[in-house]
Amino acid sequence: MTTFTIGDVTITKITELEATGDTELMLPDATPQAVRQVTWLHPHYATEDGLLKTSIHAFAVVTPTRRIIVDTGLGNHKMGRPVPAWNGMTGTFLQDLTDAGFPPDGIDTVLCTHLHVDHAGWDTRLVHGQWVPTFPNARHVFARTEFEHAEAAPGHGTAELFADSVTPLVQAGLVDLVPANEQVTPEIQMVPTPGHTPGHVSILIESRGERALITGDFIHHPVQLARPSWTSAGDHDPGRAATTRRVVLEELARTRTLLIGTHFPGPTAGYVIPDGDDTYRLQSLA
């Protein structure tokens, strides 16, 4: 468990799954030979042999008035997922979340950066053969553009995600569809970062003059700081995703904003530092 503090806000990472290598779906260009050329990735973000390290985790965000989960990972017992290892999971995520001080009943807001299977799976859990809300007292906040696109044009397991993890929330009356730049609390704002999906958002946290940005999937791995043009096989619009990444990284590099990666392993967070022409490196907190 890792916790970051931004002014009056705390952000706690709760890990569901970690993996090394097998980057075909995430970043096809990240061959071991290409990754080894980015020497600062080792040891936190890649092996000495050039295999990427990745993580699937959620962030529990506590403000003076709210208890929020940002992205909820894969979930247990879910099927029809595009990665075989993600099907039928029986992990300890909910217990780990509770042990960290965030029992599901105490969460009042769930924010999903986008509606892919590894970001909204724990929105529900299986109880007596039925999918029920995991966080029954929480409003589940989705960017309207994201929700409408995912509902109309499902892919990469999104149809299955809607069936087992999203539709039960709608039926329970727990969903709020909002603009992609929604101000959730005085400290928390959704920021449009489209490309990976049309309505993708990142989560900006500002408090007492300090700033952090939870990425979602506008960037999947720290290697993309050094290689902003590398896109994901899951990107809806690869060109727009690369443009978004360059624009956001440039802003992060000049604003001293802590970058907190939704799939970054190890230290998970750091500051974006210029490192060449249109390239950057991550000054990690480790």
Secondary structure, 3 states (H helix, E strand, C coil): CEEEEECCEEEEEEEEEEEECCCCCCCCCCCHHHHHCCHHHCCCCECCCCCEEEEEEEEEEECCCCEEEECCCCCCCCCCCCCHHHCCCCCCHHHHHHHCCCCHHHCCEEECCCCCCCCCHHHEEEECCEEEECCCCCEEEEEHHHHHHHHHCCCCCHHHHHHHHHHHHHHCCCEEEECCCCECCCCEEEEECCCCCCCCEEEEEEECCEEEEECCCCCCCCHHHHCCCCCCCCCCCHHHHHHHHHHHHHHHHHHCCEEECCCCCCCCEEEEEECCCCCEEEEECC
